[in-house]
Amino acid sequence: MKRNISITDIEVVPAIEMETISASDLERYAYCPLSWWLSTKGDITSPVLEEGEREHKALSVELSDIVDQEEKARIWERVVLWFALTATALAVIGVAFRPLENHEEWSKILGLLSIPWVISAIFMLYRSASIKEKRMRSQYEQVIVIFAIIAMLITLNSVTTLGVDPDIAMIYEVAALIWLMGASIALYVSMSASQTAIQKKRKKDIDGEIRYVGRKESKLLKSERYGLAGRPDYILSIDGELVPVDVKTGRKPKGPLFSHILRVAAYCLLLSEEDGTKVTHGILRYDNIEHEIEFNDEMKALLVSKLEDMRSLIKTQDVHRNHNRVGKCRSCSRRNVCPERLA
């Protein structure tokens, strides 16, 4: 969401003089400076806040499970590849040790050798079709081509028959069959984990790859330059770009609130500082309603100016309510201790 704001000559205080401000405090300040100030004086709980905390914990568990399933799928994809390689190597050795009488027998065996690579190529084709991110889809398509080439080479070429004891050759061929069975099992496990992750992402209406989940034990994003810190609910990789996402629970406003927009902007700034890449936007979600929040120079300037205003109030400690909206006070979790409440 682009806002026409022109703010210039904003001085960034050296980090050594700064008090770190969290993205959540920035949101509280944007909602009401006095509400934010009261929150710094001690923990204030309410049924709404407690319910929101429970919902965010449940969300982080679900997102973490999606990440775990995707990682499981990637691990078993590698297992499929190694099983296919090993099965092929064992089968080739077995064929080399087994004296063959005619070309027809060669054709049958070489055809069998191509099976694990064809299976792997089909699986990679399935994974490519299920991935929306262009960069990852391109990688899978490259692997498909490699597997297909290997399968073709195995089918079209032969190895030299050494005429060794057929019993030894049989051992290698049986071992190759066992490894091929292992590749099939690994393929099933990988596809199952991948499908589970896909279904859960569809349920949550999530596009892209989840790169970060904002749990208490997760890394805290920090900007020493701006004295800002925070953990977004999660970070997506969409077409190679990182996008922070903030999920709001409870009542759903008709449009994105300014305080919520500012928090998303804070995550964009933190991510750009942390990762060193350009972050063009973030996502603000109210249940199944999603808003794309543009992060440009004007939004960044507005964000920095709000941080400076907060630091100024921390010094003066002269903080007051900045609105005359009764409904806003009624929705505030700190209204019971607020000396300037309207309701």
Residue, then its C-alpha position, 0 to 999 in steps of 0.5 A: m500500500k503506497r502512501n504519499i508521504s514526504i519526509t526528509d533530513i531524518e537523522v539516524v542516531p548512532a546505534i550506541e546511543m539508541e534504545t532498541i525498540s521492538a516491532s510490537d512496541l512500534e505497533r502499539y505506539a502507532y495505535c496510541p502512544l499512551s497505550w504503548w507507554l503503559s505497556t512498558k510499565g509492566d505486563i498487562t493481560s486481557p482475555v483478548l491478548e491471551e487468546g491472540e497469544r494462543e492462536h499465534k502459538a498454534l500458528s507457529v506449531e503448524l508452520s513449523d510442521i510444514v517446514d519439517q515436512e518439506e525438509k523431510a521430503r528434501i532429505w528423502e529426495r536425496v535418498v532416492l537419488w543415492f539409492a538409484l545410483t547404488a542400485t545402478a552401480l550394483a546392477v552394472i557390476g552384476v551384468a559385467f560379472r555375468p556371461l551373456e549369450n545374446h543381445e536380447e538378454w543384454s537389452k532386457i538387463l539394460g532396460l531394467l537398469s534404466i528403471p530407477w532413473v525413469i522412476s526418479a525422473i517421474f518423481m522430479l517431474y511431479r515435484s516440479a509441477s507442485i512447486k510454484e516458486k520459479r527458481m526451485r521449479s527450474q532446478y527440478e526440471q534440470v534434474i529431470v533432464i539429467f535423470a532422463i539422459i542417464a536412463m537413455l545412456i544406460t538403455l542404449n549402451s552396454v558393458t564388457t562381459l568379463g565371464v566371471d562366476p555367475d553366482i557372484a553376478m547374481i549376488y550383485e543383481v539381487a543387491a541391486l534389486i534390494w536397493l531398488m526396493g529401497a529407492s521405491i520406499a524412499l520415493y514413497v516417503s518423500m512424496s508423502a511428506s511433500q504432499t502433506a506439506i502441500q495440503k497444509k500450505r493450501k489450508k493456510d493459503i500460503d504461497g512460496e517456501i517458508r524460510y523462517v517461523g517466528r517462534k520464541e527460540s527463533k533468531l531475533l531480527k535486529s538492526e543496529r543502525y535503526g535500533l529495531a528488533g522483532r520476529p515476523d510470524y513467518i518469512l516466505s521466499i516467493d520467486g527468489e524474494l524474501v517477504p515477511v508476513d504478519v498474521k493478525t487474530g481477533r476482529k477483522p477491520k474493513g481495511p489494514l490498520f495503520s499500526h499494523i501496516l507500520r509493523v509489517a514495514a518494520y519487518c521489511l526494514l529488519l529483513s533488508e538489514e539482516d539479509g542485505t537484499k532489497v525487500t519490496h513488500g510484506i504481507l499483512r493477513y487477517d485470517n484468509i484476507e491478505h494485504e500486500i504492504e509496499f515497502n519503499d523509501e517513503m514508507k521507510a522514512l515514515l518508519v524511521s521518523k516514528l522510531e525517533d518520535m518514540r525515543s524522544l518520548i522515552k526521554t521526556q516521558d510526557v506521553h498522552r493519548n493522540h485520538n478522540r475515538v471512544g471505540k479505540c479506547r474500548s478495544c484497548s487492552r490497557r484501558n483499565v489502567c489508562p488515566e486518559r481513557l474515553a470509555 
